[in-house]
Amino acid sequence: MRRASILVLLFAAAAILGHLDPAHGQARPGPDSIQVDKDVVYIKGGKVMMDVARPTTPGPHPAVVTIGGDAFRTVTRSTHEALIRRLAGRGYVAAAIDYRVGARRQFPAPLQDVKAAVRFLRANAERFGIDPARICALGESAGAPLALLAALTPGIADFDSGANRDLPSALSCVVALSAVSDFSRAYTGSMIATESYPPLLGGEATHSQRAHALASPVNWVTPQAPPLLAVHASSDEAVPSAQSETLAESYRAAGAMVELVAVKGSAHGLALLAEPATDAHVLAFLDRHLGLAPPVTTVIVADHGARRQLVALDWPTGRELWTIPNAGGHDVQPLPNGNVLFTMGPEQKVVEIDKDRKEVWSYGGDEGLQHPISAERLANGHTLIGDAVLGRVIEVDRNRNIVWTYESGDLARMRMRNVRRTAAGTTLIANEAAGTILEVDQAGQIVWSYQTVGERRLPYKARRLANGNTLVTMTNPGELVEVDRAGTIVRTVGGATGALRLIWCSGFDILPNGNVLLSDYLGRRLLELTPSGAVAQEVRMPSRTTASIAVVR
């Protein structure tokens, strides 16, 4: 009787979803705004199919793979038709998939089918108008653990089979509605577990421990896990809500990004989306992580490493928004008008690009630059440039006339790093090789300096705070310090004895919430630090070496 009541809820949810609009109140997209390709075979040998709903507008669009199921007994993709149509009307390519289940299709066979579906969509990205870099899985009921496993196990050879093996099955994010996360602990409090899980896993938990462990998403959570939205009803009789709670705890312990939505009642799987607030939360999560929603905060980093690019990132997700070559330059500054100023040291120039990323101004070798390592657009419209080969800091106007110069042989031969103007009109210069921060006035006089203490404490950047103190980053080990006018350290993050251990601190900026956004250059990570030095967010970027980072305001 209880199982029947859950089926009634599922069909009721499907009926409701057929009438809901993308934003619960706006007109539902007309029939000409989307196209539905039915019975698309994605595994030829088994004639396993998917239905694909997509916008008629030109792509590429982000994609969502929807995965359902009835306690691993049957799978009917048609129950997701209303859902994928709604997603297509919102701007996604949405694919509802079947996968093979039954006594002859034990784990990991269903997971292999799901991953094959993801690879198929990547292989046919041009056909369906998909951006292959933005694919999410939405799993509900039996489909939820499969969606989670597909997201958590990229590159696991035993979980991949079939065509397009040269393409990745990795996912950008995952939504799990009523998910089993630990099959070994899923029997207590469940009215379907005893009947449903042993056929999938080759026996009960005591007789098939390895399969239960391998099929449990909670055992695959790592710090690299893609962002997760888990939704679960508090009184779910099929899968206890503790399953999603345990999964969320594992995500948090790993430092991965997770949102857990607890819904009152006993709704299961797709029926959870019948609640407008829950449905809106799911759509907002997809929009945020797949790029349909504008970023709350955008930061731009100068990758001084092998990839040699400027990269705009959504913070704190770390999702890359765009890239352009920067020749391995060190510095970047977003400008108030939407333009971006950055250095291309190896190419001897400073460049300003507009919102379309077209060059609108430059200053370079023709004007005598040899290696611009730092550049800042000032409030008066001039540009402050530090040349690390010449050991010269210059201020140039829009017509490329030099209006101020400070030069020192001690800054030459690549000893200088970042240069920044203070609100008082003085200039802070980081002499990395000498371990000093210099403050120079308009007359070229040194009016303040800070000498780092310790062997090879190499400073990268200094910034004057509103309270008159100065923030400084340095290395050996990596550390962010705040020093007062007397040179006394009043705040420190990292260092040799800090709770946070950093390798080489380079660029930093202040976020709108007052936290510091810091680059650990050789640690290849970006960290958001609270005033107390606690890590609020962290994004690892193993393939990038970030010299400078700046917040778009």
Backbone torsions as a table, in degrees:
resi	resn	phi	psi	omega
1	MET	NA	-40.6	-179.5
2	ARG	-65.8	-40.8	179.4
3	ARG	-62.8	-38.2	178.4
4	ALA	-63.4	-39.6	-179.7
5	SER	-64.8	-34.6	177.5
6	ILE	-66.6	-40.7	178.0
7	LEU	-62.5	-38.5	177.6
8	VAL	-61.7	-42.5	178.3
9	LEU	-62.3	-39.6	179.7
10	LEU	-64.0	-46.1	179.6
11	PHE	-67.0	-35.1	177.4
12	ALA	-64.8	-40.4	178.6
13	ALA	-63.9	-41.4	178.8
14	ALA	-61.5	-40.6	179.3
15	ALA	-66.2	-42.0	179.2
16	ILE	-64.9	-43.6	-177.7
17	LEU	-63.2	-27.3	178.3
18	GLY	-66.1	-19.4	-178.3
19	HIS	-109.5	-11.3	-179.7
20	LEU	-76.9	147.6	176.4
21	ASP	-95.6	171.8	-177.0
22	PRO	-61.0	-25.1	-176.8
23	ALA	-128.8	20.3	178.4
24	HIS	53.2	62.6	176.9
25	GLY	153.2	-26.0	177.8
26	GLN	-88.8	164.2	-179.6
27	ALA	-64.1	136.5	177.8
28	ARG	-69.1	140.5	-178.1
29	PRO	-56.3	142.4	179.8
30	GLY	-72.3	167.8	-176.4
31	PRO	-63.5	-21.9	-179.0
32	ASP	-83.5	-8.6	-175.4
33	SER	-85.8	-14.8	178.8
34	ILE	-133.7	161.3	175.9
35	GLN	-128.8	136.8	-179.7
36	VAL	-118.2	122.0	174.6
37	ASP	-102.6	113.0	-177.3
38	LYS	-97.9	155.5	175.2
39	ASP	56.2	44.1	176.6
40	VAL	-81.7	117.7	-178.0
41	VAL	-79.4	122.1	178.3
42	TYR	-111.9	-14.3	169.6
43	ILE	-125.6	103.2	-171.3
44	LYS	-65.4	-41.9	-176.4
45	GLY	-60.6	-36.9	-178.6
46	GLY	-104.6	3.1	-177.3
47	LYS	50.8	45.8	177.7
48	VAL	-86.2	133.5	-167.6
49	MET	-122.4	166.2	171.9
50	MET	-140.5	156.6	169.8
51	ASP	-109.5	132.6	-175.4
52	VAL	-118.6	120.2	175.0
53	ALA	-107.8	134.2	-175.3
54	ARG	-147.1	153.1	176.6
55	PRO	-66.9	150.0	175.7
56	THR	-83.2	-10.1	176.8
57	THR	-72.9	153.1	-178.2
58	PRO	-60.4	143.6	177.7
59	GLY	-92.2	-159.7	4.3
60	PRO	-80.9	148.1	-179.5
61	HIS	-112.9	152.0	170.2
62	PRO	-66.0	156.9	-175.4
63	ALA	-124.3	148.6	175.6
64	VAL	-127.7	123.8	174.6
65	VAL	-95.7	121.1	-179.9
66	THR	-102.6	134.8	-172.5
67	ILE	-130.2	118.6	179.4
68	GLY	-113.1	-153.1	178.4
69	GLY	142.9	154.4	179.6
70	ASP	-116.8	88.3	175.6
71	ALA	52.8	34.3	178.4
72	PHE	63.9	19.9	176.7
73	ARG	-97.0	-49.2	-178.8
74	THR	-138.0	160.7	176.4
75	VAL	-137.7	126.8	179.1
76	THR	-131.8	102.7	-175.6
77	ARG	-63.9	-21.2	-178.4
78	SER	-62.6	-22.4	178.2
79	THR	-67.1	-13.9	179.8
80	HIS	-102.6	7.9	-175.3
81	GLU	-60.0	-46.9	179.5
82	ALA	-62.6	-37.4	-179.4
83	LEU	-65.1	-48.1	-176.7
84	ILE	-69.8	-30.2	175.7
85	ARG	-66.1	-41.2	178.0
86	ARG	-63.8	-43.0	179.5
87	LEU	-64.4	-39.7	177.9
88	ALA	-64.5	-38.8	177.4
89	GLY	-65.4	-20.9	179.6
90	ARG	-88.8	-14.5	177.8
91	GLY	121.3	7.8	179.4
92	TYR	-102.3	152.7	160.7
93	VAL	-87.9	119.0	-174.3
94	ALA	-118.3	127.7	-177.6
95	ALA	-120.5	116.1	173.6
96	ALA	-91.2	124.0	-172.1
97	ILE	-114.2	148.3	162.4
98	ASP	-92.5	157.9	170.7
99	TYR	-147.3	159.6	-171.5
100	ARG	-85.9	130.9	177.7
101	VAL	-132.7	168.9	178.7
102	GLY	128.5	178.1	-174.6
103	ALA	-60.8	-28.0	-178.3
104	ARG	-95.0	6.7	-177.7
105	ARG	-129.0	62.1	179.4
106	GLN	-74.2	163.4	177.2
107	PHE	-56.9	135.4	14.9
108	PRO	-98.9	18.7	-174.2
109	ALA	-55.3	-47.2	178.7
110	PRO	-60.9	-36.9	177.9
111	LEU	-65.5	-39.5	177.3
112	GLN	-60.0	-38.0	177.2
113	ASP	-65.6	-43.4	179.9
114	VAL	-60.5	-45.5	179.5
115	LYS	-65.9	-34.8	176.2
116	ALA	-63.1	-34.9	178.2
117	ALA	-65.3	-42.0	178.8
118	VAL	-63.3	-45.2	179.5
119	ARG	-64.8	-37.7	177.8
120	PHE	-60.0	-43.7	179.5
121	LEU	-64.6	-38.1	176.5
122	ARG	-65.8	-41.8	180.0
123	ALA	-65.3	-25.9	-178.0
124	ASN	-113.5	30.5	-177.2
125	ALA	-59.2	-42.5	-179.3
126	GLU	-67.3	-39.3	-179.9
127	ARG	-60.3	-42.5	-175.2
128	PHE	-99.6	-1.6	-179.3
129	GLY	72.3	41.7	-175.6
130	ILE	-102.7	140.9	167.2
131	ASP	-86.0	108.0	-174.2
132	PRO	-64.9	-13.6	179.0
133	ALA	-85.9	-6.7	-176.3
134	ARG	-130.7	83.9	178.3
135	ILE	-129.8	131.4	-179.9
136	CYS	-121.8	155.9	172.8
137	ALA	-113.4	135.3	173.7
138	LEU	-119.0	110.6	-179.6
139	GLY	-113.3	139.4	177.4
140	GLU	-131.1	144.2	-178.4
141	SER	57.1	-125.7	-179.2
142	ALA	-61.8	-25.6	179.2
143	GLY	-75.2	-16.7	-176.0
144	ALA	-66.6	-49.1	177.9
145	PRO	-65.0	-29.2	177.5
146	LEU	-69.2	-40.3	175.7
147	ALA	-62.0	-43.5	179.3
148	LEU	-62.4	-46.1	-179.3
149	LEU	-64.8	-38.4	177.1
150	ALA	-61.4	-36.7	-179.6
151	ALA	-76.2	-33.4	-171.4
152	LEU	-92.3	-10.4	-173.1
153	THR	-124.9	48.1	176.2
154	PRO	-65.6	137.3	176.2
155	GLY	81.9	3.5	176.7
156	ILE	-82.5	108.3	-171.0
157	ALA	-60.0	-37.8	-178.0
158	ASP	-65.3	-18.4	-178.4
159	PHE	-98.5	4.8	179.6
160	ASP	-117.9	138.2	173.3
161	SER	-157.8	165.2	175.8
162	GLY	92.7	-159.2	-171.9
163	ALA	-79.9	168.4	175.2
164	ASN	59.9	34.1	-178.1
165	ARG	-67.3	-14.1	177.8
166	ASP	-76.5	-9.9	-179.3
167	LEU	-103.9	148.7	-180.0
168	PRO	-77.0	155.4	173.3
169	SER	-107.8	14.9	-177.5
170	ALA	-63.7	151.7	-178.1
171	LEU	-122.6	150.1	-179.4
172	SER	-79.8	-29.8	180.0
173	CYS	-164.5	175.2	-178.2
174	VAL	-150.2	140.0	174.3
175	VAL	-116.4	127.5	-177.7
176	ALA	-124.0	115.1	178.8
177	LEU	-103.3	114.9	178.7
178	SER	61.9	51.0	-173.5
179	ALA	-84.5	140.0	161.4
180	VAL	-79.7	127.6	178.0
181	SER	-112.2	-22.8	-179.7
182	ASP	-138.9	97.0	-176.2
183	PHE	-61.9	-30.9	-178.8
184	SER	-64.8	-26.3	-177.9
185	ARG	-111.2	13.6	-173.0
186	ALA	-92.3	-1.0	-175.6
187	TYR	-80.6	-35.2	-178.6
188	THR	-72.1	126.9	177.9
189	GLY	84.0	5.2	-179.9
190	SER	-112.5	135.1	179.9
191	MET	-91.2	-5.2	-177.8
192	ILE	-115.7	-12.6	-169.3
193	ALA	-60.7	-48.8	-175.5
194	THR	-60.1	-35.8	-179.7
195	GLU	-81.6	-31.6	-168.1
196	SER	-98.8	-38.3	-170.2
197	TYR	-81.1	-40.7	-179.2
198	PRO	-56.9	-40.6	177.2
199	PRO	-61.9	-34.4	178.8
200	LEU	-72.4	-38.2	-169.2
201	LEU	-105.5	6.1	174.4
202	GLY	79.1	24.6	177.9
203	GLY	140.8	173.7	177.0
204	GLU	-71.8	169.3	-172.5
205	ALA	-56.3	-39.1	-177.7
206	THR	-73.7	-19.7	-176.8
207	HIS	-107.5	-4.0	-179.0
208	SER	-145.4	55.1	-173.8
209	GLN	-63.5	-41.0	-176.4
210	ARG	-63.8	-45.0	-179.6
211	ALA	-65.3	-40.2	177.9
212	HIS	-61.4	-39.6	180.0
213	ALA	-69.8	-44.8	-178.4
214	LEU	-65.8	-32.2	-177.2
215	ALA	-85.1	-1.8	-176.2
216	SER	-93.0	112.3	-179.1
217	PRO	-54.5	-33.1	-176.9
218	VAL	-59.3	-24.9	-178.8
219	ASN	-82.6	-5.0	-177.6
220	TRP	-112.7	5.8	-177.7
221	VAL	-72.6	129.4	177.2
222	THR	-132.9	170.0	175.7
223	PRO	-61.1	-19.6	179.8
224	GLN	-89.4	5.1	-179.6
225	ALA	-59.1	136.8	178.4
226	PRO	-68.4	159.2	-179.3
227	PRO	-54.6	140.9	-176.0
228	LEU	-124.6	136.5	165.4
229	LEU	-115.1	115.2	178.0
230	ALA	-108.3	129.0	179.9
231	VAL	-123.9	131.9	-176.5
232	HIS	-151.1	139.9	176.0
233	ALA	-82.4	142.0	-175.1
234	SER	-64.3	-30.3	-176.4
235	SER	-115.7	31.1	178.4
236	ASP	-60.1	122.9	-177.3
237	GLU	-89.1	-15.1	-180.0
238	ALA	-88.7	-45.6	179.3
239	VAL	-131.5	113.9	-178.4
240	PRO	-57.8	143.4	-178.6
241	SER	-62.4	-21.6	178.2
242	ALA	-59.7	-23.7	179.3
243	GLN	-63.4	-44.7	178.1
244	SER	-72.8	-33.8	178.7
245	GLU	-63.9	-41.9	178.4
246	THR	-64.2	-41.0	179.0
247	LEU	-62.7	-44.5	179.7
248	ALA	-62.2	-39.1	177.9
249	GLU	-62.3	-39.5	178.9
250	SER	-65.9	-40.3	176.6
251	TYR	-60.1	-48.4	-178.0
252	ARG	-63.6	-40.3	179.9
253	ALA	-63.2	-31.4	179.7
254	ALA	-84.0	-9.9	-177.1
255	GLY	81.1	15.9	178.6
256	ALA	-88.7	163.3	-173.3
257	MET	-87.4	125.5	-176.7
258	VAL	-145.9	144.1	170.3
259	GLU	-126.3	131.6	178.5
260	LEU	-117.3	122.9	178.7
261	VAL	-111.7	116.3	177.4
262	ALA	-96.3	125.9	-177.4
263	VAL	-112.2	132.7	177.5
264	LYS	-70.0	145.4	176.6
265	GLY	106.0	-161.8	-173.9
266	SER	-123.0	14.3	179.8
267	ALA	-57.9	142.8	-175.4
268	HIS	-129.3	137.8	173.0
269	GLY	63.3	-130.2	-175.8
270	LEU	-59.8	-27.5	-179.2
271	ALA	-62.2	-20.8	178.2
272	LEU	-62.5	-28.8	-177.4
273	LEU	-78.3	-5.1	176.0
274	ALA	-71.8	-17.2	175.8
275	GLU	-84.8	114.8	-173.9
276	PRO	-53.1	-40.4	-177.9
277	ALA	-65.4	-39.0	179.1
278	THR	-68.7	-43.9	178.7
279	ASP	-59.1	-43.4	179.4
280	ALA	-64.1	-36.5	179.1
281	HIS	-64.9	-41.8	178.6
282	VAL	-62.9	-46.7	-179.0
283	LEU	-63.9	-39.6	179.4
284	ALA	-65.4	-38.6	177.7
285	PHE	-62.5	-47.4	179.1
286	LEU	-61.5	-46.1	-179.2
287	ASP	-59.1	-41.6	-176.1
288	ARG	-69.0	-43.3	-173.1
289	HIS	-90.5	-14.9	177.2
290	LEU	-109.1	2.6	167.6
291	GLY	94.4	7.5	177.2
292	LEU	-82.1	-22.0	175.4
293	ALA	-96.3	138.9	178.0
294	PRO	-63.2	143.5	-179.7
295	PRO	-60.5	142.3	174.7
296	VAL	-68.8	-44.2	177.5
297	THR	-136.1	129.3	176.4
298	THR	-110.9	135.7	174.2
299	VAL	-124.6	152.6	177.9
300	ILE	-121.8	131.7	179.6
301	VAL	-116.8	147.3	173.4
302	ALA	-98.8	109.0	179.9
303	ASP	-84.9	109.5	-179.5
304	HIS	-89.6	2.2	-176.4
305	GLY	-88.9	-157.4	-172.0
306	ALA	-65.0	-26.2	-176.9
307	ARG	-81.8	-21.0	167.4
308	ARG	52.7	61.9	-176.3
309	GLN	-141.2	155.3	157.0
310	LEU	-86.1	138.6	-179.0
311	VAL	-131.3	124.4	172.2
312	ALA	-92.7	129.7	-175.3
313	LEU	-122.8	145.7	167.3
314	ASP	-81.8	124.0	179.0
315	TRP	-107.2	131.9	14.0
316	PRO	-102.8	12.1	-177.0
317	THR	-68.9	-28.6	-176.3
318	GLY	81.1	5.0	179.8
319	ARG	-67.2	130.6	-179.3
320	GLU	-77.2	128.4	-178.3
321	LEU	-95.8	-41.2	175.2
322	TRP	-163.1	161.6	176.6
323	THR	-139.8	151.7	169.5
324	ILE	-144.7	154.6	179.2
325	PRO	-65.4	143.4	175.0
326	ASN	-131.5	11.8	177.8
327	ALA	60.1	19.1	-178.3
328	GLY	79.4	25.1	179.0
329	GLY	-67.1	166.3	-173.1
330	HIS	-96.7	-27.9	-164.1
331	ASP	-125.7	155.9	177.8
332	VAL	-154.6	146.0	176.8
333	GLN	-146.2	114.5	171.3
334	PRO	-70.7	139.0	-177.6
335	LEU	-102.4	155.6	-175.8
336	PRO	-59.0	-27.5	-179.2
337	ASN	-85.1	6.9	179.8
338	GLY	94.6	-9.5	176.0
339	ASN	-76.3	170.3	179.7
340	VAL	-133.9	132.0	176.5
341	LEU	-106.7	134.6	-179.9
342	PHE	-154.7	161.6	-179.9
343	THR	-98.2	146.5	171.8
344	MET	-128.5	70.4	-172.6
345	GLY	-49.8	-52.0	-179.2
346	PRO	-60.6	-22.1	177.7
347	GLU	-101.2	9.5	171.0
348	GLN	61.5	38.6	-180.0
349	LYS	-152.4	158.2	171.3
350	VAL	-110.2	135.0	-172.9
351	VAL	-127.4	141.8	169.5
352	GLU	-115.2	129.4	177.1
353	ILE	-116.1	154.6	178.9
354	ASP	-92.0	-170.2	-176.3
355	LYS	-64.4	-24.1	176.9
356	ASP	-89.6	6.9	179.0
357	ARG	62.7	36.8	173.9
358	LYS	-103.6	140.5	-178.4
359	GLU	-67.5	130.1	178.7
360	VAL	-121.2	-12.3	179.2
361	TRP	-162.2	147.4	175.0
362	SER	-154.4	160.5	177.3
363	TYR	-146.7	125.0	-171.0
364	GLY	-156.0	-140.8	-174.6
365	GLY	-59.3	-35.2	179.3
366	ASP	-63.9	-26.1	178.3
367	GLU	-94.2	3.5	174.6
368	GLY	105.0	0.3	178.4
369	LEU	-69.0	146.1	175.0
370	GLN	-116.1	-42.6	175.6
371	HIS	-153.3	83.3	176.6
372	PRO	-68.5	118.5	-176.8
373	ILE	-104.9	-16.5	-177.5
374	SER	-145.5	143.3	177.3
375	ALA	-149.1	138.4	178.8
376	GLU	-142.1	127.3	172.6
377	ARG	-81.6	124.4	-176.6
378	LEU	-88.4	166.9	-178.4
379	ALA	-62.8	-27.2	-179.7
380	ASN	-83.8	3.6	179.1
381	GLY	91.2	-9.3	177.7
382	HIS	-77.6	169.6	179.8
383	THR	-124.0	127.6	178.1
384	LEU	-94.6	124.7	-175.1
385	ILE	-128.3	132.4	173.7
386	GLY	-107.8	121.9	179.1
387	ASP	-103.0	112.7	-172.1
388	ALA	-78.5	-20.0	175.8
389	VAL	-81.0	-44.1	-179.2
390	LEU	-78.1	-21.0	-174.9
391	GLY	69.0	38.1	-173.3
392	ARG	-128.8	138.1	173.0
393	VAL	-114.8	127.0	-178.6
394	ILE	-128.3	151.7	171.1
395	GLU	-114.8	122.6	-177.6
396	VAL	-120.1	146.4	177.4
397	ASP	-87.6	-177.6	-176.5
398	ARG	-64.4	-22.2	178.8
399	ASN	-91.5	10.3	175.8
400	ARG	72.5	19.8	175.2
401	ASN	-86.1	135.7	177.3
402	ILE	-79.0	123.3	-178.5
403	VAL	-112.0	-9.4	177.5
404	TRP	-160.1	143.5	-179.3
405	THR	-142.3	140.7	166.6
406	TYR	-132.7	131.3	-175.6
407	GLU	-138.4	140.1	177.9
408	SER	-151.8	132.9	177.4
409	GLY	-61.3	-24.8	179.9
410	ASP	-70.3	-16.5	178.3
411	LEU	-94.1	-9.5	-175.2
412	ALA	-79.8	178.4	177.8
413	ARG	59.9	40.8	175.1
414	MET	65.1	29.1	178.1
415	ARG	-86.4	-25.8	-177.6
416	MET	-85.3	152.5	174.3
417	ARG	-126.6	-112.1	-171.1
418	ASN	-82.4	147.8	178.7
419	VAL	-130.7	131.4	-179.9
420	ARG	-143.4	141.3	178.4
421	ARG	-84.5	142.6	176.9
422	THR	-94.0	167.9	177.8
423	ALA	-63.9	-24.4	-180.0
424	ALA	-82.6	-3.9	179.1
425	GLY	93.5	-2.3	174.7
426	THR	-83.6	170.8	-176.1
427	THR	-125.1	127.2	176.3
428	LEU	-93.8	127.7	-177.2
429	ILE	-124.6	126.9	177.2
430	ALA	-93.1	113.8	172.9
431	ASN	-96.5	93.0	-173.2
432	GLU	-61.8	-46.3	-174.5
433	ALA	-64.9	-34.6	-178.9
434	ALA	-88.3	-10.2	-179.5
435	GLY	72.2	31.8	-175.7
436	THR	-129.1	151.8	167.4
437	ILE	-112.2	125.5	179.0
438	LEU	-108.5	141.5	170.7
439	GLU	-115.6	119.4	-173.9
440	VAL	-116.2	134.9	178.7
441	ASP	-89.0	-177.7	-176.3
442	GLN	-68.0	-19.6	177.0
443	ALA	-85.9	-0.1	-179.9
444	GLY	82.3	16.2	179.6
445	GLN	-95.5	139.9	175.5
446	ILE	-78.3	116.0	-175.8
447	VAL	-104.7	-10.8	177.1
448	TRP	-165.0	150.6	175.8
449	SER	-150.6	156.7	176.7
450	TYR	-132.2	126.7	178.7
451	GLN	-107.0	121.9	178.6
452	THR	-67.8	154.3	-176.9
453	VAL	-112.9	128.0	178.9
454	GLY	118.6	163.7	-176.9
455	GLU	-72.2	126.8	176.4
456	ARG	51.2	46.9	171.3
457	ARG	-83.7	87.9	-170.0
458	LEU	-87.2	112.5	179.7
459	PRO	-81.7	143.8	-179.5
460	TYR	-107.9	-45.4	-174.7
461	LYS	-144.5	148.5	173.8
462	ALA	-131.7	144.5	178.4
463	ARG	-141.4	130.0	179.0
464	ARG	-80.8	128.6	179.7
465	LEU	-90.6	166.3	-178.8
466	ALA	-63.1	-26.4	-178.9
467	ASN	-83.6	3.6	179.1
468	GLY	91.8	-13.4	176.6
469	ASN	-79.1	172.1	-176.4
470	THR	-128.5	130.5	173.1
471	LEU	-89.5	134.8	-177.6
472	VAL	-135.6	135.8	172.3
473	THR	-105.6	147.5	-179.8
474	MET	-153.3	178.1	-177.4
475	THR	-128.5	176.0	174.8
476	ASN	62.8	61.9	-6.1
477	PRO	-85.8	175.2	178.6
478	GLY	-63.6	136.8	-177.7
479	GLU	-157.5	144.1	170.1
480	LEU	-113.4	121.2	-179.1
481	VAL	-123.5	149.1	170.0
482	GLU	-111.6	122.0	-177.5
483	VAL	-118.7	146.3	177.5
484	ASP	-89.3	-176.1	-175.8
485	ARG	-65.7	-21.4	178.1
486	ALA	-85.4	-1.8	-178.8
487	GLY	84.2	11.4	179.3
488	THR	-84.8	133.4	178.8
489	ILE	-77.3	120.6	-179.5
490	VAL	-106.8	-11.6	177.0
491	ARG	-156.9	140.7	179.4
492	THR	-144.6	143.5	173.8
493	VAL	-129.8	129.3	-177.8
494	GLY	91.1	-138.6	-177.9
495	GLY	79.6	-174.0	-173.9
496	ALA	-74.6	-22.9	-175.9
497	THR	-121.5	3.3	-177.3
498	GLY	-70.1	158.6	177.2
499	ALA	-65.8	-30.4	176.9
500	LEU	-100.9	125.9	-178.8
501	ARG	-106.6	120.8	-177.2
502	LEU	-116.3	155.8	-178.0
503	ILE	-95.7	-58.0	-174.1
504	TRP	-146.9	101.8	-179.1
505	CYS	-83.4	129.1	-179.3
506	SER	-119.9	-105.7	-176.1
507	GLY	-74.8	158.5	175.1
508	PHE	-156.4	162.8	174.9
509	ASP	-152.8	170.7	-179.9
510	ILE	-105.2	126.4	178.4
511	LEU	-77.9	161.5	179.0
512	PRO	-56.4	-27.8	179.9
513	ASN	-84.4	3.9	178.2
514	GLY	92.1	-9.8	177.3
515	ASN	-74.1	158.7	178.3
516	VAL	-95.2	130.7	173.7
517	LEU	-100.8	118.6	-167.8
518	LEU	-124.3	140.5	173.5
519	SER	-100.7	123.7	168.4
520	ASP	-93.0	94.8	-167.9
521	TYR	-53.4	-56.0	-178.7
522	LEU	-84.4	-19.2	173.3
523	GLY	-75.9	-11.3	178.2
524	ARG	51.6	52.5	177.6
525	ARG	-149.3	154.1	174.5
526	LEU	-112.1	136.8	-176.7
527	LEU	-129.2	138.0	170.2
528	GLU	-100.5	120.7	-173.9
529	LEU	-114.3	134.0	174.5
530	THR	-75.3	167.0	178.3
531	PRO	-55.9	-27.0	179.2
532	SER	-83.3	-5.0	179.8
533	GLY	94.2	3.0	177.5
534	ALA	-74.7	147.4	178.6
535	VAL	-83.4	113.8	178.6
536	ALA	-86.0	-37.2	178.9
537	GLN	-148.3	153.9	176.5
538	GLU	-145.5	135.2	174.5
539	VAL	-126.2	120.7	177.3
540	ARG	-87.6	136.9	179.2
541	MET	-131.8	75.3	-171.6
542	PRO	-59.0	-26.8	-176.6
543	SER	-96.4	6.0	-177.1
544	ARG	-127.1	146.5	177.9
545	THR	-121.1	98.0	-170.3
546	THR	-86.1	114.8	176.5
547	ALA	-82.4	-50.0	-178.5
548	SER	-128.5	154.6	178.7
549	ILE	-142.2	140.9	-177.0
550	ALA	-144.5	141.8	-178.8
551	VAL	-90.0	132.2	175.2
552	VAL	-78.4	125.6	-177.5
553	ARG	-115.1	NA	NA
